[in-house]
Amino acid sequence: MPTTNSHPTRRERALRTALGAPAAASQMGAEPVEPEQRQAMIREAAYFLAKNRGSGAGHELEDWLAAEEQIELALTQEERTTALVS
């Protein structure tokens, strides 16, 4: 997830938040997340959920739905924080 600049992208911040790492409010941005980006974020979060669980087969849907919820929550929290900081 590293970027070439010192400020993480919205995708990176949302993934970090969804995976339990706090994001700094001063680095929040208001750039939109495209549907393809959102799906990639969910896919990556679902991968890490499965990996942390032990990657046993049969939980793919649970992992996807949990990741989807985490990403939506992270994006919503970021939007609220951005509105407060602006």
Phi, psi and omega in degrees: 000001183292150176245170181280341177254176185278350181256121180293153178286167178300322178301313180295318180296317180294319177296317178300316179296314181297327181268005173102001178266130181290148176252142180282130182298330182291343181261005182291145177229167182251016181295139183287155175255120179288156179306322179294322178294317180300315180296320178296321178297316179295317180301315180293317179296320178297321177301313181292325175298315179296317180297316180293332179279339182114007175058023177294138181292155176103359181239018185300315181294317178301315180297316181297312182295321178294319179295318179300316179295317180297316181293315178300317179296315180297317179293320179294316178298319180295318179298319179295317179295318178300319180295324180288324182284328183293000000 
